[in-house]
């Protein structure tokens, strides 16, 4: 999870409040996507991946968040991370081990008949 190198103030449009996030804070989810200055992060590359993951998950969940609500992640590019595929597999009852790669997970899903290879 990305950490802040500086203290930042973020206006949260959902709550209408300003949130203060101190240096060293690990930021995830919606707040992560609201911080647009790459200079405030310890590792800006980690931010892009985490934000893409959050946006993928948010865009593919229905309001009821049922297990059928998650659609197949892209196989390349934004939203195609190992974690996105692991979430998809979990929501379809396919066992994923910690050391499985994205390709391992895709193969397991294909073997289970959840996706086409």
N, C-alpha and C positions, 0 to 999 in steps of 0.2 A: 504494500500500500504506500503511495507517495507521501513523503513528508515535506512540510514547509520549511524553507530556510529562513523565512522572515515572518513576522506577525502580519496578518492581513485582516481587512474588514471587508465583508461580503454582504451585499444586500440580497436577501432571500425573497424573491417575488411571491413565493407561495405563502409565506407568513407575514410579509411586509416588514420584517425586522432586519436589523443589521446584526450579523454574526461576527464575532471577533475570534479568529483562529490564531493561536500563539505559535511561534517558531517551534519546530519539532513535532507539531501535531500531525498525526496521520489522517489524511482526508480521503473520504470515499463518497461514492454515490452522487447525489444531486449537487451537493456543495462543491465537489471536485469540478464539475462542469461549469460552475459559475466563476471560477478563478481563471481569468484569461491572460494574466501576465506570466510568461514562462520564467521570468527572472526570480520568482518567489519560491521556486521548488528546489529541493536538494538534487533531484534527478528528473529533469524535464522529460526524458524518454519514458520513464515509468508512468508519468502523468498521462501521456497520450494513450498508452495501452489501457490503463485503468479507466479512462474516460470513454474510450471506445467500447470497452466491456460493459460499462454501466449503460451506455446508450443502446447497445445491442439488447441487453436484458430488458431494459425499460420498453424498448420498441416492440419486443416480441412477447410480452406478457399481457394477457387480457385483464380486465378489471377483477375477475374472480380468481386469477392466478392459479387456475386449475392446471393439472399436469399436462393436459392436452393443449394448453395455451402457448407453449414454447415451440416455435417452428425451427426447422433445420437451419443452423448457422451457415454463413457463407464458408466456402472451402478455402478462400484466399482473401486477403485484404482486411478491411475494417470489420471487426466483429467475428473474425475467424480464429480467435485464440484457443488454446488448449482448454482454458477455463470455460469458454462458451460451449465447447463441445462436451465437456464434462457435465455441465449443467443440463444440456440437452439430453445426454445419456441418462443422467439420474432421473429426469422427468419422464423417461420412457422405460424405466426399470432395468437399464443395462448397467451392470457392475463395472466400475472404473477403479483401477488401482492407482496409487499415488505416483508410481513411476511410469504410467502409461503416457505415451506421447499423443499429440493430436491425431496423428495417423493411426495409432493403435486404437484409439477411441472410435474413429471413423470406421475402421475395419470391424470392430466389435459390433457397432450399430448395424453394419451391412450384414454381418453373420446372423444377427438377431432378426433381420428382416425389417428393421425400422426405417432404413434408408436404402436407396439404390447405390451400389458401388460405382 
